Amino acid sequence: MNNKVCFTTKDIALAGMMIAVIEVCKVALSFLPNIELTTFWLIMFTLYFGRKVVAVVPAFILVEGVVYGMNTWWIMYLYIWPLLVLLTWIFRKEDSALFWGIVSGIFGLCFGMLCSITYFFIGLSSGGVVAGFNTAFSWWISGIMWDMVHCAGNFVFMVILYTPIKNVMKMIASRTNC
């Protein structure tokens, strides 16, 4: 595999398409709480476009902030989505729908816990370490049921969509290599 990362005009257009796919899926599923395809797409894009996804994640996060406004949830996106890409990159040799279903399910289950990190710092700034832990923990626990929904949705989407989308991704990736 080529370790060189090069961005051509085609790659920039492809990055725009990846962001558009994520955004369209977000809007299409927005009526379902905590059901999303962002996790699925970021995993697939990382697996099949490698390091080029490094340009997609910050642009996606910026688009989200512009469209929905920047607030505490946006700060969470600054570390949550890059973490998913990093974890995917570490396990990129795996080629199993079940493996990626479990990873994306666990990611969905841990989403609220990861988000609570921001609330730790909010509590810390107003009342010290104990207040930080109390704020983060209560925020995380209050949403754990939604994290379970997120887990199930991520798992189901990945297990169902992995193989057919993998075949399309292989074809696209083979046409976009430098």
ChimeraX commands (.cxc) that place a marker at each C-alpha (Angstrom):
marker #1 position 0.00,0.00,0.00 radius 0.5
marker #1 position 1.24,3.44,-0.87 radius 0.5
marker #1 position 1.98,5.49,2.28 radius 0.5
marker #1 position 2.08,8.75,0.33 radius 0.5
marker #1 position -0.92,11.02,0.70 radius 0.5
marker #1 position -1.56,13.18,-2.31 radius 0.5
marker #1 position -4.62,15.28,-3.01 radius 0.5
marker #1 position -5.64,15.78,-6.59 radius 0.5
marker #1 position -8.56,17.78,-7.90 radius 0.5
marker #1 position -10.45,14.49,-8.06 radius 0.5
marker #1 position -9.68,13.86,-4.36 radius 0.5
marker #1 position -11.00,17.28,-3.37 radius 0.5
marker #1 position -14.21,16.59,-5.30 radius 0.5
marker #1 position -14.41,13.14,-3.68 radius 0.5
marker #1 position -13.99,14.70,-0.22 radius 0.5
marker #1 position -16.88,17.04,-1.02 radius 0.5
marker #1 position -18.98,14.06,-2.07 radius 0.5
marker #1 position -18.12,12.20,1.15 radius 0.5
marker #1 position -19.21,15.19,3.23 radius 0.5
marker #1 position -22.39,15.50,1.18 radius 0.5
marker #1 position -23.20,11.80,1.68 radius 0.5
marker #1 position -22.79,12.16,5.44 radius 0.5
marker #1 position -24.91,15.33,5.56 radius 0.5
marker #1 position -27.69,13.91,3.39 radius 0.5
marker #1 position -27.85,10.78,5.54 radius 0.5
marker #1 position -27.96,12.91,8.70 radius 0.5
marker #1 position -30.90,14.91,7.38 radius 0.5
marker #1 position -32.70,11.82,6.05 radius 0.5
marker #1 position -32.50,10.08,9.44 radius 0.5
marker #1 position -32.92,13.17,11.63 radius 0.5
marker #1 position -36.46,12.15,12.60 radius 0.5
marker #1 position -35.02,9.08,14.40 radius 0.5
marker #1 position -33.30,9.96,17.69 radius 0.5
marker #1 position -29.71,8.72,17.92 radius 0.5
marker #1 position -29.91,6.76,14.68 radius 0.5
marker #1 position -27.25,7.94,12.26 radius 0.5
marker #1 position -24.98,6.83,9.44 radius 0.5
marker #1 position -22.10,9.18,10.23 radius 0.5
marker #1 position -20.26,6.45,12.13 radius 0.5
marker #1 position -20.80,4.00,9.28 radius 0.5
marker #1 position -19.59,6.41,6.61 radius 0.5
marker #1 position -16.52,7.59,8.54 radius 0.5
marker #1 position -15.48,3.98,9.10 radius 0.5
marker #1 position -16.00,3.07,5.44 radius 0.5
marker #1 position -14.26,6.21,4.16 radius 0.5
marker #1 position -11.29,5.56,6.45 radius 0.5
marker #1 position -11.05,1.92,5.37 radius 0.5
marker #1 position -11.16,2.65,1.66 radius 0.5
marker #1 position -9.65,6.11,1.29 radius 0.5
marker #1 position -7.12,5.89,4.13 radius 0.5
marker #1 position -5.38,9.03,5.19 radius 0.5
marker #1 position -7.35,11.14,2.74 radius 0.5
marker #1 position -10.23,11.10,5.23 radius 0.5
marker #1 position -8.11,13.49,7.31 radius 0.5
marker #1 position -9.40,16.24,5.02 radius 0.5
marker #1 position -13.01,15.07,5.30 radius 0.5
marker #1 position -13.41,15.02,9.09 radius 0.5
marker #1 position -12.52,18.67,9.84 radius 0.5
marker #1 position -14.54,19.86,6.85 radius 0.5
marker #1 position -17.54,17.77,7.99 radius 0.5
marker #1 position -17.25,19.18,11.53 radius 0.5
marker #1 position -17.04,22.73,10.17 radius 0.5
marker #1 position -20.11,22.18,7.96 radius 0.5
marker #1 position -22.00,20.86,10.99 radius 0.5
marker #1 position -21.08,23.97,12.97 radius 0.5
marker #1 position -22.10,26.29,10.17 radius 0.5
marker #1 position -25.41,24.50,9.55 radius 0.5
marker #1 position -26.46,23.85,13.16 radius 0.5
marker #1 position -24.52,26.48,15.08 radius 0.5
marker #1 position -21.52,25.96,17.32 radius 0.5
marker #1 position -22.24,24.97,20.90 radius 0.5
marker #1 position -21.02,22.34,23.36 radius 0.5
marker #1 position -22.04,19.50,21.02 radius 0.5
marker #1 position -19.76,20.97,18.36 radius 0.5
marker #1 position -16.80,20.92,20.74 radius 0.5
marker #1 position -17.52,17.22,21.29 radius 0.5
marker #1 position -17.40,16.61,17.55 radius 0.5
marker #1 position -13.87,18.05,17.48 radius 0.5
marker #1 position -12.54,14.99,19.32 radius 0.5
marker #1 position -15.22,12.29,18.87 radius 0.5
marker #1 position -15.11,11.93,15.08 radius 0.5
marker #1 position -11.30,12.10,14.81 radius 0.5
marker #1 position -11.17,9.42,17.54 radius 0.5
marker #1 position -13.41,7.16,15.44 radius 0.5
marker #1 position -11.18,7.68,12.40 radius 0.5
marker #1 position -8.09,6.91,14.50 radius 0.5
marker #1 position -9.62,3.70,15.89 radius 0.5
marker #1 position -10.65,2.66,12.39 radius 0.5
marker #1 position -7.15,3.35,11.10 radius 0.5
marker #1 position -5.64,1.19,13.86 radius 0.5
marker #1 position -7.90,-1.75,12.96 radius 0.5
marker #1 position -7.97,-1.09,9.19 radius 0.5
marker #1 position -6.77,-4.62,8.33 radius 0.5
marker #1 position -10.01,-6.13,9.65 radius 0.5
marker #1 position -12.49,-7.07,6.94 radius 0.5
marker #1 position -15.54,-8.36,8.75 radius 0.5
marker #1 position -19.01,-6.88,8.88 radius 0.5
marker #1 position -19.44,-8.35,12.36 radius 0.5
marker #1 position -16.16,-6.84,13.61 radius 0.5
marker #1 position -17.06,-3.37,12.31 radius 0.5
marker #1 position -20.62,-3.83,13.57 radius 0.5
marker #1 position -19.27,-4.43,17.06 radius 0.5
marker #1 position -16.85,-1.50,16.81 radius 0.5
marker #1 position -19.55,0.89,15.59 radius 0.5
marker #1 position -22.00,-0.44,18.21 radius 0.5
marker #1 position -19.49,0.08,21.02 radius 0.5
marker #1 position -18.74,3.53,19.64 radius 0.5
marker #1 position -22.46,4.38,19.77 radius 0.5
marker #1 position -22.70,3.02,23.31 radius 0.5
marker #1 position -19.70,5.12,24.39 radius 0.5
marker #1 position -20.83,8.24,22.54 radius 0.5
marker #1 position -22.50,9.83,25.57 radius 0.5
marker #1 position -19.53,9.01,27.78 radius 0.5
marker #1 position -17.22,10.66,25.25 radius 0.5
marker #1 position -19.51,13.68,25.09 radius 0.5
marker #1 position -19.47,13.96,28.87 radius 0.5
marker #1 position -15.78,14.90,28.76 radius 0.5
marker #1 position -16.84,18.39,27.69 radius 0.5
marker #1 position -19.20,18.56,30.67 radius 0.5
marker #1 position -16.40,17.53,32.99 radius 0.5
marker #1 position -14.56,20.71,32.02 radius 0.5
marker #1 position -17.72,22.78,32.33 radius 0.5
marker #1 position -18.27,21.46,35.88 radius 0.5
marker #1 position -14.56,21.79,36.67 radius 0.5
marker #1 position -14.58,25.47,35.71 radius 0.5
marker #1 position -17.48,26.24,38.04 radius 0.5
marker #1 position -16.83,24.00,41.03 radius 0.5
marker #1 position -13.60,22.03,40.87 radius 0.5
marker #1 position -12.81,18.39,40.14 radius 0.5
marker #1 position -15.72,16.92,42.10 radius 0.5
marker #1 position -18.19,19.20,40.33 radius 0.5
marker #1 position -16.57,18.24,37.03 radius 0.5
marker #1 position -17.05,14.52,37.69 radius 0.5
marker #1 position -20.58,15.05,38.99 radius 0.5
marker #1 position -21.55,17.12,35.96 radius 0.5
marker #1 position -20.01,14.68,33.47 radius 0.5
marker #1 position -21.34,11.56,35.17 radius 0.5
marker #1 position -24.90,12.85,35.56 radius 0.5
marker #1 position -24.95,14.06,31.95 radius 0.5
marker #1 position -23.71,10.67,30.72 radius 0.5
marker #1 position -26.09,8.57,32.86 radius 0.5
marker #1 position -29.12,10.68,31.94 radius 0.5
marker #1 position -28.60,9.76,28.29 radius 0.5
marker #1 position -27.47,6.13,28.58 radius 0.5
marker #1 position -30.76,4.81,27.18 radius 0.5
marker #1 position -30.17,6.87,24.03 radius 0.5
marker #1 position -26.62,5.51,23.84 radius 0.5
marker #1 position -28.14,2.03,23.76 radius 0.5
marker #1 position -30.34,3.08,20.84 radius 0.5
marker #1 position -27.26,4.57,19.18 radius 0.5
marker #1 position -25.37,1.30,19.76 radius 0.5
marker #1 position -28.13,-0.82,18.22 radius 0.5
marker #1 position -28.56,1.47,15.24 radius 0.5
marker #1 position -24.83,1.60,14.51 radius 0.5
marker #1 position -24.51,-2.18,14.80 radius 0.5
marker #1 position -27.49,-2.93,12.54 radius 0.5
marker #1 position -26.49,-0.41,9.86 radius 0.5
marker #1 position -22.92,-1.69,9.77 radius 0.5
marker #1 position -23.84,-5.38,9.61 radius 0.5
marker #1 position -26.41,-4.81,6.84 radius 0.5
marker #1 position -24.56,-2.22,4.75 radius 0.5
marker #1 position -20.90,-3.23,5.17 radius 0.5
marker #1 position -20.60,-5.81,2.39 radius 0.5
marker #1 position -22.56,-4.07,-0.38 radius 0.5
marker #1 position -20.95,-0.68,0.32 radius 0.5
marker #1 position -17.51,-2.32,0.63 radius 0.5
marker #1 position -17.80,-3.53,-2.95 radius 0.5
marker #1 position -18.68,-0.05,-4.20 radius 0.5
marker #1 position -15.91,1.52,-2.10 radius 0.5
marker #1 position -13.30,-0.83,-3.54 radius 0.5
marker #1 position -14.31,0.18,-7.04 radius 0.5
marker #1 position -14.24,3.92,-6.23 radius 0.5
marker #1 position -10.96,3.66,-4.30 radius 0.5
marker #1 position -9.27,1.84,-7.17 radius 0.5
marker #1 position -10.15,4.74,-9.49 radius 0.5
marker #1 position -8.94,7.46,-7.10 radius 0.5
marker #1 position -5.47,6.20,-6.15 radius 0.5
marker #1 position -2.51,8.47,-6.87 radius 0.5
marker link #1:1,2 radius 0.2
marker link #1:2,3 radius 0.2
marker link #1:3,4 radius 0.2
marker link #1:4,5 radius 0.2
marker link #1:5,6 radius 0.2
marker link #1:6,7 radius 0.2
marker link #1:7,8 radius 0.2
marker link #1:8,9 radius 0.2
marker link #1:9,10 radius 0.2
marker link #1:10,11 radius 0.2
marker link #1:11,12 radius 0.2
marker link #1:12,13 radius 0.2
marker link #1:13,14 radius 0.2
marker link #1:14,15 radius 0.2
marker link #1:15,16 radius 0.2
marker link #1:16,17 radius 0.2
marker link #1:17,18 radius 0.2
marker link #1:18,19 radius 0.2
marker link #1:19,20 radius 0.2
marker link #1:20,21 radius 0.2
marker link #1:21,22 radius 0.2
marker link #1:22,23 radius 0.2
marker link #1:23,24 radius 0.2
marker link #1:24,25 radius 0.2
marker link #1:25,26 radius 0.2
marker link #1:26,27 radius 0.2
marker link #1:27,28 radius 0.2
marker link #1:28,29 radius 0.2
marker link #1:29,30 radius 0.2
marker link #1:30,31 radius 0.2
marker link #1:31,32 radius 0.2
marker link #1:32,33 radius 0.2
marker link #1:33,34 radius 0.2
marker link #1:34,35 radius 0.2
marker link #1:35,36 radius 0.2
marker link #1:36,37 radius 0.2
marker link #1:37,38 radius 0.2
marker link #1:38,39 radius 0.2
marker link #1:39,40 radius 0.2
marker link #1:40,41 radius 0.2
marker link #1:41,42 radius 0.2
marker link #1:42,43 radius 0.2
marker link #1:43,44 radius 0.2
marker link #1:44,45 radius 0.2
marker link #1:45,46 radius 0.2
marker link #1:46,47 radius 0.2
marker link #1:47,48 radius 0.2
marker link #1:48,49 radius 0.2
marker link #1:49,50 radius 0.2
marker link #1:50,51 radius 0.2
marker link #1:51,52 radius 0.2
marker link #1:52,53 radius 0.2
marker link #1:53,54 radius 0.2
marker link #1:54,55 radius 0.2
marker link #1:55,56 radius 0.2
marker link #1:56,57 radius 0.2
marker link #1:57,58 radius 0.2
marker link #1:58,59 radius 0.2
marker link #1:59,60 radius 0.2
marker link #1:60,61 radius 0.2
marker link #1:61,62 radius 0.2
marker link #1:62,63 radius 0.2
marker link #1:63,64 radius 0.2
marker link #1:64,65 radius 0.2
marker link #1:65,66 radius 0.2
marker link #1:66,67 radius 0.2
marker link #1:67,68 radius 0.2
marker link #1:68,69 radius 0.2
marker link #1:69,70 radius 0.2
marker link #1:70,71 radius 0.2
marker link #1:71,72 radius 0.2
marker link #1:72,73 radius 0.2
marker link #1:73,74 radius 0.2
marker link #1:74,75 radius 0.2
marker link #1:75,76 radius 0.2
marker link #1:76,77 radius 0.2
marker link #1:77,78 radius 0.2
marker link #1:78,79 radius 0.2
marker link #1:79,80 radius 0.2
marker link #1:80,81 radius 0.2
marker link #1:81,82 radius 0.2
marker link #1:82,83 radius 0.2
marker link #1:83,84 radius 0.2
marker link #1:84,85 radius 0.2
marker link #1:85,86 radius 0.2
marker link #1:86,87 radius 0.2
marker link #1:87,88 radius 0.2
marker link #1:88,89 radius 0.2
marker link #1:89,90 radius 0.2
marker link #1:90,91 radius 0.2
marker link #1:91,92 radius 0.2
marker link #1:92,93 radius 0.2
marker link #1:93,94 radius 0.2
marker link #1:94,95 radius 0.2
marker link #1:95,96 radius 0.2
marker link #1:96,97 radius 0.2
marker link #1:97,98 radius 0.2
marker link #1:98,99 radius 0.2
marker link #1:99,100 radius 0.2
marker link #1:100,101 radius 0.2
marker link #1:101,102 radius 0.2
marker link #1:102,103 radius 0.2
marker link #1:103,104 radius 0.2
marker link #1:104,105 radius 0.2
marker link #1:105,106 radius 0.2
marker link #1:106,107 radius 0.2
marker link #1:107,108 radius 0.2
marker link #1:108,109 radius 0.2
marker link #1:109,110 radius 0.2
marker link #1:110,111 radius 0.2
marker link #1:111,112 radius 0.2
marker link #1:112,113 radius 0.2
marker link #1:113,114 radius 0.2
marker link #1:114,115 radius 0.2
marker link #1:115,116 radius 0.2
marker link #1:116,117 radius 0.2
marker link #1:117,118 radius 0.2
marker link #1:118,119 radius 0.2
marker link #1:119,120 radius 0.2
marker link #1:120,121 radius 0.2
marker link #1:121,122 radius 0.2
marker link #1:122,123 radius 0.2
marker link #1:123,124 radius 0.2
marker link #1:124,125 radius 0.2
marker link #1:125,126 radius 0.2
marker link #1:126,127 radius 0.2
marker link #1:127,128 radius 0.2
marker link #1:128,129 radius 0.2
marker link #1:129,130 radius 0.2
marker link #1:130,131 radius 0.2
marker link #1:131,132 radius 0.2
marker link #1:132,133 radius 0.2
marker link #1:133,134 radius 0.2
marker link #1:134,135 radius 0.2
marker link #1:135,136 radius 0.2
marker link #1:136,137 radius 0.2
marker link #1:137,138 radius 0.2
marker link #1:138,139 radius 0.2
marker link #1:139,140 radius 0.2
marker link #1:140,141 radius 0.2
marker link #1:141,142 radius 0.2
marker link #1:142,143 radius 0.2
marker link #1:143,144 radius 0.2
marker link #1:144,145 radius 0.2
marker link #1:145,146 radius 0.2
marker link #1:146,147 radius 0.2
marker link #1:147,148 radius 0.2
marker link #1:148,149 radius 0.2
marker link #1:149,150 radius 0.2
marker link #1:150,151 radius 0.2
marker link #1:151,152 radius 0.2
marker link #1:152,153 radius 0.2
marker link #1:153,154 radius 0.2
marker link #1:154,155 radius 0.2
marker link #1:155,156 radius 0.2
marker link #1:156,157 radius 0.2
marker link #1:157,158 radius 0.2
marker link #1:158,159 radius 0.2
marker link #1:159,160 radius 0.2
marker link #1:160,161 radius 0.2
marker link #1:161,162 radius 0.2
marker link #1:162,163 radius 0.2
marker link #1:163,164 radius 0.2
marker link #1:164,165 radius 0.2
marker link #1:165,166 radius 0.2
marker link #1:166,167 radius 0.2
marker link #1:167,168 radius 0.2
marker link #1:168,169 radius 0.2
marker link #1:169,170 radius 0.2
marker link #1:170,171 radius 0.2
marker link #1:171,172 radius 0.2
marker link #1:172,173 radius 0.2
marker link #1:173,174 radius 0.2
marker link #1:174,175 radius 0.2
marker link #1:175,176 radius 0.2
marker link #1:176,177 radius 0.2
marker link #1:177,178 radius 0.2
view
